[in-house]
Amino acid sequence: MKQTRLLLTLIFVSFSIFYCSAQTIATFSVKLDKISNAIDVPASINLDEVTFLSDTSIALFEVQGKNQIPVPFQIKQEGHRVMYWSISPSGKTNFTYVLAKIAPTSFNFISAVNDGSSITITSNEKQLLRYYNTTVYPPAGIDSVYKRSGFIHPLWTPHGQELTRIQAPDHYHHYGIWNPWTHVLFEKDTVDFWNLNAKQGTVRFAKMVSKTNGPIFSEFEALHEHVVLKRGAQKVALNELQTIRVYQPDKNNDYYIVDITSQMNCATESPFLILEYRYAGMGWRTTGYWNNTNCEVLTSEGKTRKDTDGTRAKWCIVQGELPGNENGGIAFLSYPANYNFPEPMRIWTLNTNVRGDMFFSFAPTKDRNWLLEPGKTYVQKYRMVVFNGKFDAAKAESAWQTYANPPKVLVTKNGMK
């Protein structure tokens, strides 16, 4: 039986090489810097500049010596068609791919499934991320003002441990990974969208805009409304389109990648002035398993949990011990075009939280105001590398470099369209 399978494999590879070579549309070349060679790298091209053939009649292959190995890819319409795939460095820096006119190989999908109350992204039967598109209420006996929707919880490690926490008794308004602004001037009044007990504002899920599944990533877009609650009425002051994309993990890796993009627009003709405050923006209340003895922090500037709060960084690793005698965490990366980059951070140091509970946030308005004007779009982008084991500065810098500077793909066309 093994000999038969080996023979069939050899026949398939030989046939693929011959057939792909005869039907080649284009060749792609990619070169990674050594510093960008630690983790998988998302890559993409404008497919319409290469071919107008549909995704059901093209296939992608990586050239490995004399062999051409099928590579999963995904096409997304973004005004033009964009082809995505993932580069697995494995010690290499130079890669060659062939795009061929041939029916594509079938690969497993990473999928986002909406059960009516939440969306869960799953890969190879493993849950990775859950997002609540319905309102979650606080525990019985706690003021319902602490209700919230439009947040991520749980975010799981590749091995299944939870990295987020909601409704901690010391901060019932903390919701996993979520995104309110704390001190805003709107229509001649200040509004707090973060501290729900102030009863001034909240952020809520409004509607699901889109959902995409595929072999490279699963993605959904959700509209969030930043709502003013003052004077007995509700008024939407800011619309936020939040896109959450989770890349398919390689089964041999102990990490996966999550991209969060926030596009903000004023919902009225009034400006939305985010005032300087010590915390605001994309926050992460971490697992309650972490304390002052088993959780550590490292930033791109070499700061640790002792001296991180208020400093700036392009990336920050928060990691620690987890159930099951394992370690894990998140390398949180900030995009260079973000407001006030490199961004200040709000982090609970060992001085600010004696128990050692952990909270992290990139807080772009920690040291300055940010005026959002009507008729304009403002974008904040973040990448999370979610992992088991331990992450170090070299890996985080590699991940940030490929996020900030995606690999350039050199395309050689064969004239087929």
Secondary structure, 3 states (H helix, E strand, C coil): CHHHHHHHHHHHHHHHHHHHHHCEEEEEEEECCHHHCCCCEEEEEEHHHCCCCCCCCEEEEEEECCEEEEECCEEEECCCEEEEEEECCCCCCEEEEEEEECCCCCCCCEEEEECCCEEEEEECCEEEEEEECCCECCCCCCCHHHCECCEEEEEECCCCCECECEEECCEEEEECEECCCCCEEECCEEECCCCHHHCCEEEEEEEEEEEECECCEEEEEEEEEEEECHHHCCEEEEEEEEEEEEECCCCCCCEEEEEEEEEEEECCCCCEEECCCCCCCCEEEECCCCCCCCEEEEECCCCECCCCCCCEECEEEEEEEECCCEEEEEEEEECCCCCCCCEEEEECCCCCCCCCCCEEEECCCCCCCEEECCCCCEEEEEEEEEEECCCCHHHHHHHHHHHHCCCCEEEEECCCC
